[in-house]
């Protein structure tokens, strides 16, 4: 009888005929693996989701952040003015939308004309405006402008408001002199900002100021060290210095202002 060799056992030591044991997944298994591109797109989906959420929240809360920013900047201006902080009660941020839907912002202040507080700004801030609103420096409730009066004498406009929302008037001062210290308080970038400087040049119908003004400062009052208005900012030079209309011309222009043309 021929000897038979016993059947070989599997190398894993299991009994012959037994079912092979289930093995753990190969560590190189691609199940759940993400390529670089898939990870990138996943992150993009997350970012887009955040942006959509923010876009939904901004209409409801964006104005709150804007008001808080204005209020904070206004507080800094009041602190810088110290004992003269009451000046800020006469200052207004102007926002207008023109006939084409383009929005603009600028500055305005209340000036005493014949004993009557009158809100003045620059003509180019509200020219051809379909709608105009003003807002106080401390970010209180805005007020709708009832009528805009434009001057052909200078870059000056009068904003007609309901009597109860017209702020207290700043007093007009004497003519500005060369080298005179002055300040401006306006709303460049739709935020209240105080600038200090001096009168750098005096010309017929125009003052050049040795201080920087930014877009949105148009219409700001130029004040002497007594808090009196000696001019109104209307532009800037190529190197950023302010240009202002002397107060006597601002007053004459405001008195001559007439209603502007309505949007078609």
Secondary structure, DSSP 4 states (H G I P E B T S, - for coil): ----PPPPPPTT-PPTTPPPPPPPPPTT--TT---HHHHHHHHHHHHHHHHHHHHHHHHHHHHHHHHHHHHHHHHHHHHHHGGGGGGGGGEEEEEEEETTS-EEEEEEEEEEETTEEEEEE-HHHHTTEEEEEEEETT----EE-SEEEE-SSSS-EEEE--GGGPPPPBPB-PPP-TT-EEEEEE-GGGS-EEEEEEEEEEETTEEEEEEE--TT-TTPEEE-TTS-EEEEEEEE-TTSEEEEEEHHHHHHHHHT-EEPPPP-
